[in-house]
Amino acid sequence: MDTPKALFAGLALIAAAVLFNGFMQPKYQIAGGGAMAWIIDTQSGMFRLCRYAECGKWLDANMVATE
């Protein structure tokens, strides 16, 4: 393989890794255990509390409910 082709292939792989890294991040994180869990939207920072499969409204960092 020629040096220019190898450099182009390497840069293409780096660009693909950077581009697809954003697609692989999870949308939600769940913290808790037992009968209670916090569900956090990692993209907006909104969160909600679920108890026994009953979930409250989405809240922002100021504890303001949004639907």
N, C-alpha and C positions, 0 to 999 in steps of 0.2 A: 504494500500500500504506500502510495506517495505521501510525503509529509503534508502537503496542503489538504489532501483528502482525509488524512488522519486528524488534522486540526479541525476541519469542518465537522467530522463525525463526532469528535469530542465536544465541541461547542454545541452541536445539535442535541447531544445527550444531556448536557448541563441545562440547556434551555427547556427541554422536555421535563426534566426533574423539577425545575423551578415552577413551570407552568402547572404541572399536575399535582404539585404539593398542596396547592390551595383546594383542589377538589377532594383530596383524601381526608381532610379534617372532619371529625364528627360534628353533626349539627347539635346534638344534645349530649350533656353529661348528666349522670344520675349519681347522687350521693345520698347515703342513708342506709337504713336497714330495718328489718322487721316490718312493722306496719306503717312506717313513715319514710318518705323519700323526697328530696329536693330534686327537681328537674330544671336544669339550667340550659338555656339556649346560648350556645357559645358564640353565635354570630351577632346577636343583638344585646346580650347581657341580661335578658329578661329571665325571670325564674318563677317557679310555682311550687307549692307544697302539696303533696298527695298523701292522704291518709286512708288506708283501707280501700284503695281503688277510687276514692273520691278526690278529685283534684280541684284546687282553687283556681282563681283567675291568674293570668300572667301578670307579674309585677315588674316594674323597673327598679333601678337602684334606689329611687326615692320612695319606694313602697306605694307607687301610684298604679292602680289597676288599669289595664288596657285589655281590650278584647280583640 
